[in-house]
């Protein structure tokens, strides 16, 4: 008779899932703070990337053959990062427009590409077109209603959190 093994829960996956759902709720209920937080994280990321670029150039310019443009890119990253950190409220208001611009541009390119290649895409071209049109609508929403970026982040966090909880709850122990 085979012994029945207890299905243990993987709390190292469940706990981050719960935290993501909590984070998603905060994003949904406090969109202004969410956009401000995104601004700070982006600013810090730009500054860090700029410093890494400059340090990489100084350390590896001869071995990697890096050009002076690498330093210029690093300096530009630092300037952008400092702008985000020094003027977070102004930038928090603009970030949804920047992301919206990217999403709209990508959606337009995607729509044109799908329409141009619909015969070679076969029966799935319609699904791709619907996806691209939804992306276009989301990008426009980021312009018209900047707080929708925070809601978008919230929905993503809650879905990802729920996925982690289900995965952790149903995890199995390898034999």
C-alpha positions in Angstrom: 0.0 0.0 0.0 1.5 3.3 -1.0 1.7 6.0 1.6 -0.2 9.1 1.0 2.2 12.1 1.2 1.0 15.4 2.7 1.0 18.2 0.1 3.1 20.9 1.8 2.6 24.5 0.9 5.5 26.5 -0.5 5.4 29.6 1.7 8.4 31.1 -0.1 6.0 31.6 -3.1 2.8 32.3 -1.2 4.2 35.1 1.0 5.4 37.2 -2.0 2.1 36.5 -3.7 0.2 38.0 -0.7 2.6 40.9 -0.6 2.0 41.6 -4.3 -1.8 41.6 -3.8 -1.3 44.1 -0.9 1.0 46.2 -3.1 -1.7 46.0 -5.9 -4.4 47.2 -3.5 -2.2 50.1 -2.4 -1.6 51.1 -6.0 -5.3 51.0 -6.8 -6.3 53.0 -3.7 -3.4 55.5 -3.8 -2.6 56.2 -7.5 -0.8 59.5 -6.8 1.6 57.8 -4.4 2.1 55.0 -6.9 3.1 57.4 -9.6 5.4 59.2 -7.2 7.0 55.9 -6.2 7.4 54.9 -9.9 9.2 58.3 -10.3 11.6 57.7 -7.5 12.4 54.1 -8.6 12.9 55.3 -12.2 15.1 58.2 -11.0 17.3 55.9 -8.8 17.5 53.4 -11.6 18.7 56.0 -14.1 21.3 57.4 -11.7 22.5 53.9 -10.9 22.7 52.9 -14.6 24.6 56.1 -15.4 27.1 55.5 -12.7 27.6 51.9 -13.9 28.1 53.1 -17.4 30.8 55.6 -16.4 32.5 53.1 -14.1 32.4 50.5 -16.9 33.9 52.9 -19.3 36.7 53.8 -17.0 37.5 50.2 -16.1 37.0 48.5 -19.5 37.4 51.1 -22.2 40.5 49.5 -23.6 39.6 45.9 -23.2 36.0 46.3 -24.5 36.8 49.1 -27.0 34.1 51.4 -25.6 33.7 54.8 -27.2 33.2 58.2 -25.5 29.5 57.9 -26.3 29.3 55.3 -23.5 30.3 58.1 -21.0 27.9 60.5 -22.7 25.1 57.9 -22.3 26.1 57.5 -18.6 26.0 61.2 -18.0 22.7 61.6 -19.7 21.3 58.8 -17.5 22.5 60.6 -14.4 21.0 63.9 -15.5 17.6 62.2 -16.3 17.7 60.4 -13.0 18.5 63.5 -11.0 15.6 65.4 -12.8 13.3 62.6 -11.7 14.6 62.7 -8.1 14.8 66.5 -7.8 11.3 67.2 -9.3 9.3 64.1 -8.4 5.9 65.7 -8.4 6.3 67.2 -11.9 7.8 64.0 -13.2 5.1 61.8 -11.7 2.6 63.7 -13.7 4.6 63.2 -16.9 5.5 59.6 -16.5 2.1 58.2 -17.6 2.4 60.4 -20.8 5.9 59.0 -21.5 4.8 55.4 -21.0 1.6 56.2 -22.9 3.6 57.6 -25.9 5.6 54.4 -26.0 2.6 52.1 -25.8 0.7 54.1 -28.5 3.7 54.1 -30.8 4.2 50.4 -30.3 0.5 49.7 -30.9 0.5 51.6 -34.1 3.5 49.8 -35.4 1.9 46.5 -34.3 -1.4 47.4 -36.1 0.3 48.3 -39.3 2.5 45.2 -39.2 -0.5 42.9 -38.5 -2.6 44.4 -41.3 0.3 44.3 -43.7 1.0 40.6 -42.9 -2.5 39.3 -42.2 -2.3 36.7 -45.0 0.9 35.2 -43.7 -0.4 35.2 -40.1 -3.3 33.0 -40.9 -6.3 32.8 -38.6 -4.5 34.4 -35.6 -4.2 37.8 -37.2 -7.5 38.9 -35.7 -6.3 38.1 -32.2 -3.1 40.1 -32.8 -5.2 43.0 -34.1 -7.5 43.0 -31.0 -4.4 42.9 -28.8 -2.8 45.8 -30.6 -6.1 47.9 -30.5 -6.4 47.2 -26.7 -2.8 48.4 -26.3 -3.6 51.6 -28.2 -6.6 52.2 -25.9 -4.4 51.6 -22.8 -1.9 54.1 -24.2 -4.5 56.7 -24.8 -5.9 56.1 -21.3 -2.5 56.9 -19.8 -2.7 60.3 -21.5 -6.3 61.1 -20.7 -6.4 59.6 -17.2 -2.8 59.4 -15.9 -3.9 57.5 -12.8 -4.8 54.5 -15.0 -1.1 53.7 -15.1 -1.3 53.1 -11.3 -4.4 51.0 -11.9 -2.6 49.0 -14.6 0.3 48.4 -12.2 -2.3 47.4 -9.5 -4.1 44.9 -11.7 -0.8 43.4 -12.8 0.4 43.0 -9.2 -2.8 41.4 -8.1 -2.9 38.9 -11.0 0.8 38.1 -10.4 0.2 37.8 -6.7 -2.8 35.5 -7.1 -0.7 33.3 -9.6 2.0 33.0 -7.0 -0.4 32.1 -4.2 -2.0 29.3 -6.4 1.4 28.0 -7.4 2.6 28.0 -3.8 -0.6 26.4 -2.5 -0.4 23.6 -5.1 3.3 23.0 -5.1 4.6 19.5 -4.8 7.6 18.0 -3.1 9.9 16.2 -5.6 10.4 12.6 -4.9 
